[in-house]
Amino acid sequence: MAEHRGFASKVLPIGVEKKKGTKVFFVERLEKCKGHYMIACDAISDGWSETEALTLDIVTGPRLGILQAAVSLGIIEGTMLLAFDEAALDDYVGTDDTDDSAFDEDDDEDGYEYDGVSKKRSAPSSGTATEYGTRPSKKVKVESDMTTLRLYFRLRGRETGESQIFYKAHKGYLDFTDDRYIAFKGIGQIPYVGDKTEMQGYKMSTRARRQAAPWGSFSEAAYEQARVGRWR
């Protein structure tokens, strides 16, 4: 990780004031998330010994407030859409096009710490577990620093062995360590790996090294076309 440490030593916190306006605030923060990341994931590296380097390349997305990324995780590759605002993300993706099978945002762990800052989440007032996908109010999104360190994602792609497409958008999130946006801890649904797969990301450059395939490249229609093609 020497390359990451060298990069990190040159990056300063952005120090953006919220009084600039919510839209400008979030856009500037999203810009800082762009770049080339190396991914560490024990669930993948332990299960597939011949896996090449795992990478995530984040670039400008299809809509204001949404980023997209080229994902290469050995057993799967694809496109990830990312946003601070989960509601906006689902509005673009379509809630009917997501895999709601087993991922619960607040059931991943009791909490963790970055640089001494606790990331533990308070239990809902009702005393029940909050379901993944529950959207905090707009006021909370503006006033809470956590919402500008957490990028929600939706993932589509294909299995790299037989190129079988998974068109249902898999859920997850990336929690950045601070407002330099150079490292994160992520949890999410990774096909063929697990519904609560943990990973860490380390930024190597502000420039992405790969462009993401269009989100529509992994649609249900593309899945059907590829499926029929395999039987010809």
TORMAR-64388 format. One line per field, with one value per atom (N, C-alpha, C): residue in one letter; y negated, z, x; atom name. Coordinates in steps of 0.02 Angstrom, whole numbers, plus 50000, padded with zeros to 5 digits. Example, Ala and Ser with C-alpha at 12.3 -4.5 7.8 and 13.67 -1.06 7.14 Angstrom:
2
type	c(A, A, A, S, S, S)
yy	c(50284, 50225, 50165, 50112, 50053, 49998)
zz	c(50390, 50390, 50390, 50354, 50357, 50394)
xx	c(50660, 50615, 50660, 50642, 50684, 50645)
atom	c(N, CA, C, N, CA, C)
//
This chain:
232
type	c(M, M, M, A, A, A, E, E, E, H, H, H, R, R, R, G, G, G, F, F, F, A, A, A, S, S, S, K, K, K, V, V, V, L, L, L, P, P, P, I, I, I, G, G, G, V, V, V, E, E, E, K, K, K, K, K, K, K, K, K, G, G, G, T, T, T, K, K, K, V, V, V, F, F, F, F, F, F, V, V, V, E, E, E, R, R, R, L, L, L, E, E, E, K, K, K, C, C, C, K, K, K, G, G, G, H, H, H, Y, Y, Y, M, M, M, I, I, I, A, A, A, C, C, C, D, D, D, A, A, A, I, I, I, S, S, S, D, D, D, G, G, G, W, W, W, S, S, S, E, E, E, T, T, T, E, E, E, A, A, A, L, L, L, T, T, T, L, L, L, D, D, D, I, I, I, V, V, V, T, T, T, G, G, G, P, P, P, R, R, R, L, L, L, G, G, G, I, I, I, L, L, L, Q, Q, Q, A, A, A, A, A, A, V, V, V, S, S, S, L, L, L, G, G, G, I, I, I, I, I, I, E, E, E, G, G, G, T, T, T, M, M, M, L, L, L, L, L, L, A, A, A, F, F, F, D, D, D, E, E, E, A, A, A, A, A, A, L, L, L, D, D, D, D, D, D, Y, Y, Y, V, V, V, G, G, G, T, T, T, D, D, D, D, D, D, T, T, T, D, D, D, D, D, D, S, S, S, A, A, A, F, F, F, D, D, D, E, E, E, D, D, D, D, D, D, D, D, D, E, E, E, D, D, D, G, G, G, Y, Y, Y, E, E, E, Y, Y, Y, D, D, D, G, G, G, V, V, V, S, S, S, K, K, K, K, K, K, R, R, R, S, S, S, A, A, A, P, P, P, S, S, S, S, S, S, G, G, G, T, T, T, A, A, A, T, T, T, E, E, E, Y, Y, Y, G, G, G, T, T, T, R, R, R, P, P, P, S, S, S, K, K, K, K, K, K, V, V, V, K, K, K, V, V, V, E, E, E, S, S, S, D, D, D, M, M, M, T, T, T, T, T, T, L, L, L, R, R, R, L, L, L, Y, Y, Y, F, F, F, R, R, R, L, L, L, R, R, R, G, G, G, R, R, R, E, E, E, T, T, T, G, G, G, E, E, E, S, S, S, Q, Q, Q, I, I, I, F, F, F, Y, Y, Y, K, K, K, A, A, A, H, H, H, K, K, K, G, G, G, Y, Y, Y, L, L, L, D, D, D, F, F, F, T, T, T, D, D, D, D, D, D, R, R, R, Y, Y, Y, I, I, I, A, A, A, F, F, F, K, K, K, G, G, G, I, I, I, G, G, G, Q, Q, Q, I, I, I, P, P, P, Y, Y, Y, V, V, V, G, G, G, D, D, D, K, K, K, T, T, T, E, E, E, M, M, M, Q, Q, Q, G, G, G, Y, Y, Y, K, K, K, M, M, M, S, S, S, T, T, T, R, R, R, A, A, A, R, R, R, R, R, R, Q, Q, Q, A, A, A, A, A, A, P, P, P, W, W, W, G, G, G, S, S, S, F, F, F, S, S, S, E, E, E, A, A, A, A, A, A, Y, Y, Y, E, E, E, Q, Q, Q, A, A, A, R, R, R, V, V, V, G, G, G, R, R, R, W, W, W, R, R, R)
yy	c(50060, 50000, 49936, 49943, 49884, 49831, 49853, 49805, 49765, 49798, 49763, 49715, 49735, 49691, 49629, 49639, 49581, 49533, 49560, 49518, 49482, 49518, 49490, 49433, 49436, 49384, 49316, 49316, 49254, 49225, 49261, 49239, 49206, 49147, 49110, 49111, 49103, 49098, 49040, 49046, 48995, 48933, 48939, 48881, 48841, 48873, 48839, 48816, 48754, 48729, 48745, 48767, 48785, 48724, 48663, 48604, 48591, 48625, 48617, 48641, 48681, 48708, 48783, 48817, 48889, 48920, 48896, 48926, 48921, 48861, 48851, 48894, 48897, 48936, 49009, 49039, 49109, 49121, 49075, 49084, 49082, 49036, 49033, 49095, 49120, 49182, 49241, 49245, 49300, 49298, 49238, 49231, 49261, 49254, 49281, 49357, 49388, 49461, 49493, 49455, 49484, 49507, 49558, 49581, 49657, 49679, 49751, 49779, 49833, 49864, 49937, 49959, 50030, 50056, 50116, 50145, 50206, 50210, 50269, 50302, 50366, 50403, 50475, 50492, 50559, 50613, 50598, 50648, 50669, 50623, 50638, 50669, 50636, 50660, 50729, 50744, 50810, 50864, 50844, 50893, 50906, 50857, 50865, 50844, 50892, 50878, 50847, 50858, 50832, 50765, 50733, 50668, 50615, 50575, 50519, 50461, 50406, 50348, 50326, 50310, 50287, 50211, 50182, 50110, 50079, 50014, 49974, 49907, 49888, 49825, 49782, 49728, 49685, 49624, 49612, 49556, 49520, 49469, 49432, 49480, 49470, 49514, 49488, 49522, 49506, 49448, 49425, 49372, 49333, 49269, 49229, 49262, 49270, 49301, 49376, 49405, 49477, 49489, 49529, 49550, 49621, 49641, 49710, 49736, 49802, 49831, 49896, 49908, 49973, 50017, 50075, 50120, 50183, 50202, 50265, 50301, 50353, 50390, 50463, 50476, 50545, 50588, 50614, 50659, 50621, 50556, 50516, 50450, 50421, 50354, 50319, 50253, 50219, 50145, 50116, 50044, 50030, 49982, 49961, 49889, 49874, 49806, 49788, 49726, 49706, 49636, 49625, 49560, 49554, 49492, 49479, 49487, 49469, 49470, 49536, 49581, 49647, 49643, 49595, 49588, 49569, 49523, 49503, 49562, 49602, 49660, 49710, 49725, 49771, 49742, 49676, 49644, 49655, 49652, 49662, 49736, 49779, 49850, 49881, 49859, 49890, 49941, 49931, 49975, 50046, 50054, 50121, 50160, 50126, 50157, 50173, 50177, 50190, 50257, 50287, 50350, 50335, 50349, 50335, 50396, 50445, 50511, 50512, 50486, 50500, 50445, 50389, 50339, 50289, 50283, 50236, 50191, 50127, 50079, 50077, 50082, 50074, 50140, 50194, 50259, 50286, 50241, 50265, 50277, 50232, 50238, 50188, 50194, 50149, 50079, 50072, 50006, 50014, 49961, 49962, 49891, 49884, 49818, 49803, 49739, 49713, 49653, 49655, 49599, 49577, 49625, 49610, 49583, 49578, 49553, 49612, 49621, 49679, 49674, 49730, 49734, 49773, 49784, 49822, 49783, 49818, 49786, 49798, 49748, 49754, 49798, 49834, 49875, 49831, 49851, 49813, 49806, 49752, 49739, 49793, 49828, 49881, 49943, 49947, 50004, 50061, 50052, 50104, 50087, 50138, 50127, 50088, 50040, 50001, 50041, 50046, 50084, 50045, 50081, 50048, 50015, 49954, 49918, 49864, 49863, 49811, 49745, 49694, 49631, 49578, 49553, 49500, 49437, 49392, 49331, 49288, 49243, 49198, 49157, 49136, 49096, 49135, 49199, 49240, 49246, 49253, 49261, 49199, 49140, 49079, 49069, 49085, 49068, 49122, 49183, 49237, 49248, 49246, 49258, 49330, 49376, 49446, 49455, 49416, 49426, 49403, 49363, 49343, 49385, 49434, 49482, 49551, 49560, 49624, 49617, 49656, 49662, 49727, 49722, 49782, 49804, 49869, 49892, 49944, 49949, 50002, 50032, 50098, 50134, 50181, 50176, 50224, 50248, 50307, 50329, 50399, 50433, 50501, 50543, 50607, 50655, 50664, 50663, 50662, 50729, 50784, 50850, 50863, 50863, 50876, 50814, 50757, 50692, 50687, 50723, 50718, 50652, 50615, 50549, 50554, 50512, 50503, 50432, 50429, 50364, 50332, 50369, 50339, 50298, 50237, 50193, 50215, 50234, 50256, 50195, 50197, 50139, 50140, 50081, 50075, 50003, 49993, 49924, 49924, 49867, 49855, 49800, 49812, 49761, 49736, 49673, 49644, 49625, 49628, 49615, 49542, 49496, 49424, 49387, 49320, 49281, 49271, 49309, 49312, 49363, 49409, 49460, 49501, 49529, 49568, 49641, 49658, 49727, 49738, 49800, 49815, 49887, 49900, 49967, 49977, 50031, 50042, 50108, 50111, 50172, 50175, 50233, 50238, 50307, 50311, 50373, 50382, 50432, 50448, 50517, 50522, 50586, 50639, 50700, 50758, 50755, 50699, 50691, 50689, 50642, 50637, 50575, 50577, 50521, 50465, 50480, 50428, 50432, 50428, 50433, 50369, 50376, 50319, 50308, 50245, 50228, 50162, 50151, 50087, 50059, 49994, 49962, 49910, 49906, 49860, 49823, 49757, 49718, 49714, 49727, 49724, 49663, 49636, 49579, 49545, 49480, 49444, 49458, 49491, 49507, 49581, 49592, 49661, 49692, 49756, 49791, 49832, 49838, 49874, 49836, 49838, 49808, 49862, 49842, 49889, 49902, 49963, 49979, 49947, 49928, 49898, 49944, 49914, 49952, 49999, 49977, 50018, 50078, 50081, 50139, 50203, 50194, 50251, 50255, 50236, 50236, 50307, 50314, 50379, 50400, 50352, 50367, 50393, 50362, 50385, 50455, 50468, 50535, 50587, 50572, 50620, 50631, 50577, 50583, 50627, 50616, 50656, 50729, 50739, 50807, 50846, 50815, 50848, 50862, 50814, 50822, 50880, 50895, 50950, 51018, 51022, 51085, 51095, 51047, 51054, 51095)
zz	c(50000, 50000, 50000, 49980, 49979, 49931, 49875, 49827, 49858, 49896, 49930, 49982, 50022, 50074, 50044, 49987, 49954, 49928, 49901, 49876, 49934, 49988, 50045, 50078, 50078, 50111, 50076, 50014, 49976, 49976, 50005, 50002, 50067, 50062, 50120, 50124, 50184, 50189, 50148, 50122, 50077, 50113, 50174, 50212, 50180, 50148, 50115, 50167, 50163, 50208, 50181, 50224, 50203, 50181, 50202, 50184, 50109, 50073, 50000, 49969, 50003, 49975, 49971, 49984, 49987, 49922, 49864, 49800, 49787, 49797, 49785, 49834, 49896, 49947, 49927, 49906, 49887, 49823, 49775, 49711, 49723, 49765, 49779, 49815, 49860, 49895, 49848, 49803, 49755, 49710, 49691, 49649, 49683, 49749, 49786, 49788, 49775, 49777, 49714, 49661, 49597, 49601, 49562, 49559, 49554, 49558, 49552, 49622, 49640, 49706, 49698, 49743, 49750, 49805, 49794, 49841, 49876, 49941, 49980, 50005, 49990, 50010, 50026, 50089, 50110, 50082, 50079, 50056, 49984, 49944, 49875, 49870, 49901, 49895, 49927, 49980, 50012, 49972, 49936, 49899, 49829, 49799, 49730, 49728, 49735, 49743, 49681, 49622, 49561, 49541, 49585, 49570, 49557, 49505, 49490, 49538, 49530, 49573, 49571, 49628, 49633, 49631, 49587, 49578, 49572, 49586, 49579, 49549, 49493, 49460, 49455, 49496, 49501, 49456, 49416, 49369, 49374, 49332, 49328, 49309, 49340, 49328, 49277, 49270, 49218, 49236, 49299, 49322, 49378, 49385, 49439, 49506, 49547, 49612, 49612, 49554, 49549, 49513, 49542, 49511, 49483, 49440, 49417, 49420, 49423, 49431, 49393, 49367, 49338, 49395, 49404, 49459, 49432, 49460, 49443, 49507, 49522, 49585, 49573, 49521, 49507, 49480, 49523, 49501, 49464, 49478, 49442, 49420, 49368, 49346, 49326, 49328, 49311, 49322, 49333, 49342, 49408, 49443, 49506, 49500, 49524, 49530, 49604, 49619, 49688, 49701, 49761, 49780, 49855, 49880, 49951, 49967, 49919, 49927, 49901, 49946, 49925, 49887, 49906, 49873, 49800, 49786, 49718, 49678, 49711, 49679, 49658, 49703, 49688, 49636, 49636, 49586, 49517, 49511, 49445, 49426, 49473, 49458, 49450, 49492, 49493, 49549, 49599, 49657, 49638, 49582, 49561, 49530, 49519, 49485, 49533, 49598, 49648, 49682, 49706, 49742, 49816, 49844, 49914, 49958, 49935, 49967, 50039, 50056, 50123, 50155, 50122, 50149, 50192, 50256, 50303, 50326, 50311, 50324, 50397, 50443, 50513, 50549, 50512, 50543, 50526, 50502, 50481, 50540, 50588, 50645, 50698, 50757, 50811, 50801, 50763, 50752, 50739, 50714, 50702, 50708, 50712, 50721, 50668, 50646, 50603, 50639, 50651, 50683, 50747, 50785, 50848, 50845, 50786, 50779, 50771, 50818, 50817, 50760, 50725, 50672, 50694, 50759, 50782, 50767, 50746, 50729, 50785, 50803, 50856, 50833, 50880, 50864, 50851, 50806, 50793, 50857, 50862, 50922, 50938, 50886, 50897, 50929, 50927, 50955, 50907, 50844, 50794, 50746, 50714, 50667, 50607, 50585, 50526, 50464, 50419, 50358, 50311, 50276, 50227, 50175, 50159, 50109, 50141, 50207, 50240, 50228, 50208, 50188, 50242, 50270, 50319, 50287, 50328, 50301, 50268, 50224, 50190, 50240, 50295, 50345, 50376, 50389, 50417, 50367, 50303, 50253, 50250, 50260, 50256, 50318, 50377, 50438, 50464, 50442, 50468, 50426, 50458, 50421, 50395, 50431, 50409, 50339, 50321, 50255, 50199, 50214, 50163, 50165, 50208, 50208, 50186, 50181, 50158, 50087, 50042, 49974, 49969, 49953, 49939, 49868, 49857, 49788, 49766, 49701, 49668, 49616, 49612, 49570, 49521, 49459, 49407, 49372, 49340, 49304, 49277, 49274, 49248, 49285, 49286, 49312, 49260, 49280, 49231, 49200, 49230, 49201, 49139, 49146, 49089, 49065, 49093, 49073, 49084, 49133, 49149, 49183, 49156, 49182, 49243, 49293, 49347, 49340, 49321, 49305, 49362, 49415, 49475, 49510, 49529, 49560, 49632, 49647, 49714, 49756, 49821, 49865, 49908, 49930, 49978, 49990, 50027, 50040, 50053, 50044, 50059, 50110, 50167, 50218, 50214, 50195, 50190, 50259, 50267, 50333, 50353, 50305, 50319, 50254, 50258, 50199, 50148, 50155, 50100, 50048, 50067, 50022, 49988, 50030, 50003, 50026, 50071, 50094, 50120, 50113, 50137, 50160, 50199, 50216, 50187, 50151, 50119, 50139, 50135, 50147, 50095, 50066, 50017, 49989, 49945, 49911, 49851, 49853, 49798, 49772, 49711, 49684, 49688, 49706, 49711, 49771, 49808, 49866, 49931, 49937, 49997, 49999, 50039, 50044, 50090, 50130, 50174, 50169, 50109, 50096, 50117, 50156, 50179, 50134, 50124, 50082, 50106, 50088, 50102, 50037, 50029, 49969, 49985, 49942, 49953, 49888, 49889, 49828, 49809, 49745, 49718, 49674, 49648, 49602, 49597, 49581, 49569, 49499, 49458, 49390, 49385, 49360, 49349, 49292, 49297, 49245, 49199, 49216, 49174, 49172, 49116, 49110, 49122, 49156, 49171, 49109, 49100, 49047, 49063, 49013, 49026, 49071, 49116, 49160, 49121, 49064, 49023, 48991, 48993, 48966, 49005, 49066, 49109, 49125, 49078, 49087, 49080, 49096, 49088, 49015, 48969, 48898, 48877, 48904, 48889, 48917, 48975, 49005, 48960, 48936, 48893, 48828, 48799, 48737, 48745, 48800, 48813, 48828, 48863, 48880, 48817, 48772, 48709, 48667, 48667, 48629, 48651, 48716, 48742, 48719, 48700, 48679, 48604, 48567, 48494, 48473)
xx	c(50040, 50000, 50043, 50106, 50150, 50124, 50095, 50068, 50011, 49968, 49913, 49940, 49988, 50015, 50047, 50082, 50112, 50060, 50006, 49951, 49917, 49903, 49867, 49905, 49970, 50010, 50003, 49980, 49974, 49904, 49856, 49786, 49766, 49738, 49715, 49639, 49610, 49537, 49512, 49451, 49425, 49400, 49376, 49355, 49299, 49252, 49197, 49145, 49123, 49072, 49003, 48959, 48891, 48851, 48871, 48834, 48836, 48879, 48880, 48815, 48778, 48717, 48722, 48667, 48667, 48691, 48666, 48684, 48759, 48787, 48859, 48899, 48877, 48911, 48917, 48862, 48863, 48902, 48896, 48932, 49007, 49031, 49102, 49126, 49086, 49105, 49107, 49059, 49059, 49120, 49141, 49200, 49261, 49265, 49323, 49323, 49266, 49263, 49290, 49296, 49318, 49390, 49406, 49475, 49481, 49542, 49559, 49574, 49539, 49546, 49567, 49611, 49625, 49579, 49552, 49504, 49535, 49525, 49544, 49480, 49472, 49412, 49432, 49434, 49455, 49408, 49344, 49296, 49310, 49337, 49354, 49424, 49473, 49542, 49551, 49514, 49519, 49483, 49431, 49392, 49415, 49450, 49473, 49546, 49591, 49662, 49694, 49665, 49695, 49666, 49630, 49599, 49652, 49641, 49686, 49671, 49706, 49695, 49622, 49594, 49525, 49525, 49484, 49486, 49417, 49415, 49355, 49377, 49347, 49364, 49302, 49301, 49242, 49249, 49196, 49196, 49128, 49120, 49057, 49000, 48943, 48886, 48837, 48781, 48731, 48686, 48689, 48644, 48679, 48662, 48690, 48675, 48727, 48718, 48731, 48745, 48758, 48824, 48866, 48929, 48920, 48967, 48967, 49038, 49045, 49111, 49117, 49177, 49194, 49219, 49188, 49204, 49236, 49293, 49326, 49343, 49304, 49312, 49329, 49367, 49388, 49333, 49291, 49238, 49182, 49175, 49125, 49156, 49126, 49143, 49079, 49080, 49018, 49021, 48962, 48954, 48918, 48943, 48914, 48890, 48830, 48806, 48809, 48831, 48842, 48814, 48788, 48761, 48757, 48762, 48750, 48676, 48634, 48561, 48533, 48516, 48493, 48426, 48384, 48320, 48329, 48377, 48391, 48420, 48460, 48490, 48435, 48390, 48336, 48288, 48280, 48237, 48265, 48332, 48363, 48362, 48381, 48385, 48316, 48269, 48203, 48201, 48159, 48157, 48135, 48100, 48079, 48136, 48192, 48248, 48305, 48289, 48341, 48329, 48383, 48380, 48372, 48313, 48298, 48307, 48344, 48344, 48366, 48425, 48451, 48492, 48500, 48546, 48510, 48530, 48502, 48559, 48553, 48607, 48627, 48580, 48596, 48609, 48618, 48629, 48698, 48743, 48809, 48855, 48855, 48900, 48879, 48908, 48889, 48916, 48969, 48998, 49072, 49104, 49175, 49200, 49265, 49293, 49345, 49345, 49397, 49428, 49493, 49527, 49492, 49466, 49436, 49365, 49337, 49268, 49222, 49177, 49133, 49084, 49073, 49024, 48963, 48955, 48897, 48834, 48782, 48719, 48669, 48631, 48581, 48524, 48495, 48437, 48377, 48331, 48270, 48230, 48191, 48153, 48102, 48078, 48029, 48060, 48128, 48163, 48169, 48148, 48154, 48210, 48237, 48292, 48267, 48306, 48288, 48304, 48256, 48267, 48313, 48356, 48399, 48355, 48372, 48333, 48289, 48282, 48245, 48281, 48244, 48275, 48267, 48322, 48318, 48291, 48265, 48236, 48289, 48266, 48313, 48352, 48319, 48353, 48411, 48401, 48454, 48511, 48496, 48547, 48592, 48564, 48603, 48645, 48618, 48651, 48699, 48693, 48734, 48796, 48856, 48918, 48921, 48889, 48893, 48865, 48814, 48784, 48830, 48881, 48928, 48992, 48993, 49048, 49024, 48959, 48931, 48903, 48930, 48904, 48865, 48801, 48762, 48777, 48775, 48786, 48735, 48728, 48690, 48737, 48737, 48786, 48752, 48771, 48752, 48816, 48812, 48871, 48864, 48922, 48922, 48974, 48961, 49009, 49064, 49127, 49181, 49196, 49173, 49186, 49145, 49079, 49035, 48998, 49016, 48988, 48913, 48887, 48815, 48801, 48752, 48735, 48690, 48702, 48654, 48626, 48562, 48531, 48495, 48480, 48451, 48505, 48489, 48538, 48551, 48612, 48631, 48650, 48634, 48640, 48703, 48722, 48777, 48795, 48849, 48872, 48946, 48977, 49047, 49051, 49083, 49094, 49166, 49175, 49241, 49267, 49332, 49363, 49359, 49364, 49361, 49347, 49347, 49327, 49383, 49437, 49486, 49464, 49421, 49394, 49450, 49493, 49548, 49546, 49501, 49495, 49424, 49401, 49334, 49329, 49277, 49256, 49187, 49177, 49112, 49081, 49016, 48978, 48922, 48912, 48859, 48848, 48799, 48782, 48828, 48870, 48915, 48896, 48870, 48848, 48903, 48882, 48926, 48973, 48972, 49016, 48976, 48929, 48889, 48846, 48793, 48747, 48772, 48822, 48851, 48927, 48951, 49023, 49058, 49111, 49150, 49209, 49227, 49284, 49314, 49376, 49408, 49435, 49433, 49458, 49510, 49562, 49617, 49631, 49624, 49633, 49706, 49720, 49787, 49799, 49744, 49750, 49682, 49683, 49621, 49594, 49633, 49613, 49592, 49532, 49510, 49550, 49562, 49601, 49558, 49494, 49446, 49381, 49346, 49280, 49227, 49174, 49120, 49078, 49056, 49009, 48942, 48903, 48837, 48795, 48756, 48712, 48667, 48643, 48599, 48632, 48698, 48734, 48718, 48693, 48678, 48603, 48562, 48490, 48462, 48397, 48365, 48364, 48356, 48357, 48425, 48479, 48546, 48558, 48530, 48534, 48502, 48442, 48406, 48442, 48469, 48505, 48568, 48603, 48663, 48645, 48590, 48568, 48551, 48514, 48496, 48558, 48605, 48665, 48708, 48707, 48748, 48722, 48658, 48628, 48629, 48654, 48657, 48717)
atom	c(N, CA, C, N, CA, C, N, CA, C, N, CA, C, N, CA, C, N, CA, C, N, CA, C, N, CA, C, N, CA, C, N, CA, C, N, CA, C, N, CA, C, N, CA, C, N, CA, C, N, CA, C, N, CA, C, N, CA, C, N, CA, C, N, CA, C, N, CA, C, N, CA, C, N, CA, C, N, CA, C, N, CA, C, N, CA, C, N, CA, C, N, CA, C, N, CA, C, N, CA, C, N, CA, C, N, CA, C, N, CA, C, N, CA, C, N, CA, C, N, CA, C, N, CA, C, N, CA, C, N, CA, C, N, CA, C, N, CA, C, N, CA, C, N, CA, C, N, CA, C, N, CA, C, N, CA, C, N, CA, C, N, CA, C, N, CA, C, N, CA, C, N, CA, C, N, CA, C, N, CA, C, N, CA, C, N, CA, C, N, CA, C, N, CA, C, N, CA, C, N, CA, C, N, CA, C, N, CA, C, N, CA, C, N, CA, C, N, CA, C, N, CA, C, N, CA, C, N, CA, C, N, CA, C, N, CA, C, N, CA, C, N, CA, C, N, CA, C, N, CA, C, N, CA, C, N, CA, C, N, CA, C, N, CA, C, N, CA, C, N, CA, C, N, CA, C, N, CA, C, N, CA, C, N, CA, C, N, CA, C, N, CA, C, N, CA, C, N, CA, C, N, CA, C, N, CA, C, N, CA, C, N, CA, C, N, CA, C, N, CA, C, N, CA, C, N, CA, C, N, CA, C, N, CA, C, N, CA, C, N, CA, C, N, CA, C, N, CA, C, N, CA, C, N, CA, C, N, CA, C, N, CA, C, N, CA, C, N, CA, C, N, CA, C, N, CA, C, N, CA, C, N, CA, C, N, CA, C, N, CA, C, N, CA, C, N, CA, C, N, CA, C, N, CA, C, N, CA, C, N, CA, C, N, CA, C, N, CA, C, N, CA, C, N, CA, C, N, CA, C, N, CA, C, N, CA, C, N, CA, C, N, CA, C, N, CA, C, N, CA, C, N, CA, C, N, CA, C, N, CA, C, N, CA, C, N, CA, C, N, CA, C, N, CA, C, N, CA, C, N, CA, C, N, CA, C, N, CA, C, N, CA, C, N, CA, C, N, CA, C, N, CA, C, N, CA, C, N, CA, C, N, CA, C, N, CA, C, N, CA, C, N, CA, C, N, CA, C, N, CA, C, N, CA, C, N, CA, C, N, CA, C, N, CA, C, N, CA, C, N, CA, C, N, CA, C, N, CA, C, N, CA, C, N, CA, C, N, CA, C, N, CA, C, N, CA, C, N, CA, C, N, CA, C, N, CA, C, N, CA, C, N, CA, C, N, CA, C, N, CA, C, N, CA, C, N, CA, C, N, CA, C, N, CA, C, N, CA, C, N, CA, C, N, CA, C, N, CA, C, N, CA, C, N, CA, C, N, CA, C, N, CA, C, N, CA, C, N, CA, C, N, CA, C, N, CA, C, N, CA, C, N, CA, C, N, CA, C, N, CA, C, N, CA, C, N, CA, C, N, CA, C, N, CA, C, N, CA, C, N, CA, C, N, CA, C, N, CA, C, N, CA, C, N, CA, C, N, CA, C, N, CA, C, N, CA, C, N, CA, C, N, CA, C, N, CA, C, N, CA, C, N, CA, C, N, CA, C, N, CA, C, N, CA, C, N, CA, C, N, CA, C, N, CA, C, N, CA, C, N, CA, C, N, CA, C, N, CA, C, N, CA, C, N, CA, C, N, CA, C, N, CA, C, N, CA, C, N, CA, C, N, CA, C, N, CA, C, N, CA, C, N, CA, C, N, CA, C, N, CA, C)
//
